[in-house]
Structures are given as structure tokens and as C-alpha cells.
Amino acid sequence: MMEVMVTENLRVGCLGAARIVPMALARPANKVDGIELAAVAARDPQRARAFAARRGIPVVHESYEALVADDSLDAVYIPLPNGLHGHWTKRALEAGRHVLCEKPLTANAEEAEEVRQAAEKSGLVVMEAFHWRYHALTARMLDIIAKGELGAVRHVEAELTVPLPRRNDIRWNLDLAGGAMMDTGCYAVSIVRTLAGAEPEVVSARAKLRSPGVDRRMRADLVFADGRTGRVTSSMWSATMIRIHAEVVGEKATMRVLNPMAPQYFHRLTVTGPHFRRRERIGGPGTYTCQLEAFAAAIRGERPPLTPASDSVLNMRVIDAVYRAAGLEPRQPTAV
């Protein structure tokens, strides 16, 4: 196991200048004590320099390889296309860097297991960026279930439907491990697994395609070992423009949550029984700030992450099974 030295301020390098970086890393880094966004690299160095100038990032590396090799960095954030996540996570671990990687952590479950083993061997933190998992709303949802307010749970489902009309978006690219199930779908699977507290089997799945092999919409029905049922629905292009919700049906009551993914913008938690209805709003920092705080805490050994590589393996097993049930192949890592 590698011995890792952590500086007083955690210095994070950003492996790419993707559109999500300001929301997921740059702005939260300004709110979380002890985090410094210290370096960036992009495929286009000129774009990286412009990005760094806007964000006040002091170091621009000319390549991903150079950033990963920078020994002044404690950690790397990876917002690259899906098919590159696993490769660069492993490269970062080999270089002695902790990793916060955008979801999904890898292209498929086999690659996720490779990352899990590499993380375990290195002793470094690998955290999949399911930011919803770190918000107080998620803790409240789990608390309601655990306290038995819903009674015995019978069904759990999640749906994430958002529009992605641009045909040249990388999330439609099969060679980059694209598809709705890999984008919004991985959230839906994570939500259902978390709220159920168990691993499902895929009973059936149906895909609607945007191009050969690339799903624009996916719905899968699930079953758990104790007989509970589940459903995940994901879409990046369908008649329904936006729908983000989770539902847990119990024998005594049903919990419905509007926007469990980004509750800092707007959300509503409703528990409904035969003779009552209760609504709640849960405050607190935004999900990305909570996630970065959790990443820093994990690196410092204060508490383990809620979304480690071991959990990513389980999430990807379900996603792979959904693709197979729909008559499609699981995604493959991008050739580097």
C-alpha cells in the first residue's frame, strides 16, 4: 500500500475543462475550507489557459499526463467523457493521486472492478461523483424509511428525464460510452439501490435508440431478493421534457421526492398515507459543496465516502444488466 502525504491545503488538479467544472468543482472549492483548485489540463491547451484565467487557477499543464504526474497535487478531479473515466482514474492512482471522478466511474462493471482493486491496493480515495448522495435530503429520505414511517417497503423507483437535443454532444457517442442509461440512468440506479438498501436483479428493459447501440430512453423493471420491486427510467430525449423524481411505496405510506438530484435549486418531499399528507423541505449547502466536503474528509481519514469504487462496481453491474436485457451491449472503455 502506498504511503500518501497530504498537504495542509488539499491541492486538486482538474483533468479537463468540461462545462460541469465550474458547478461541480470550481465554485464549491471557494466554499470548502482547505481545498485549492491548483491546476488544470485540457486536450486543447489554449482552452485550458483561458479556463484557468477565468477561474484563477495558477497552473496550466500541457497534457493530462503532465497534470497527473504533478507531485504538488494531492488529488485529481475527472470530468472527461464516460469511456475515459476508468483509464485516467487508474493513471491517477498509479501516480499517487486521490480521485473524484464524475459518474459513471467506468464504462462497465468489469472496468469498475479493476478500479476498485487499484484503489484498494493504493490506499487512496476514489469517489464517484454522485453528488445527490451527500445532501441532507438523501439522509432524510433514508431516515424516514429506517424509522418505519412507510411500513414495509414494497416498491422503489426513480426517473431522470432531461432534454439533450444537440446531436453532436459527446453523451450520444457510443465510442465514448454514451447513452441515456450511462448519463441520467446511472443516477436512477444509484437512487433506487440506495433507497432500497439492497442490490436488484433486472427483470426486463426496453430501450428507444437515438442511433445504433445508443439509447435515448431506457426503462427497466427490477426485483429484489425479498420480493420488493423497482423501476428505473432514464431519458435524454423523449416526449416528457423534464422529470426528476423518486418514489418509495410502503404498506403504510408512500414517499415521493421531487428533484432528489439537485435539491438546492428546488425540491419537495411528500409522505402520504390513508389519512394524512406531510410535506418537507430540507435545507443545507448545495450537493456539490457537500460532495467536495466529503471528498476532503475522506482524504483526511475523517470518514469514508458514501460512493467508493466498491459501490460503483455494484451500480455498474445493474447498468450492464439493463443494457443486456434491452438487447444492447454494455459500454466499452474508449481506446486511448
Secondary structure, 3 states (H helix, E strand, C coil): CCCCCCCCCEEEEEECCCCCHHHHHHHHHCCCCCEEEEEEECCCHHHHHHHHHHHCCCEEECCHHHHHCCCCCCEEEECCCHHHHHHHHHHHHHCCCEEEECCCCCCCHHHHHHHHHHHHHHCCCEEECCHHHHCHHHHHHHHHHHCCCCCCEEEEEEEEECCCCCCCCHHHCHHHCCCHHHCHHHHHHHHHHHHHCCCCEEEEEEEEEEECCEEEEEEEEEECCCCCEEEEEEECCCCCCCEEEEEEEECCCEEEEECCCCCCCCCEEEEEECCEEEEECCCCCCHHHHHHHHHHHHHCCCCCCCCEHHHHHHHHHHHHHHHHHCCCCCCCCCCC
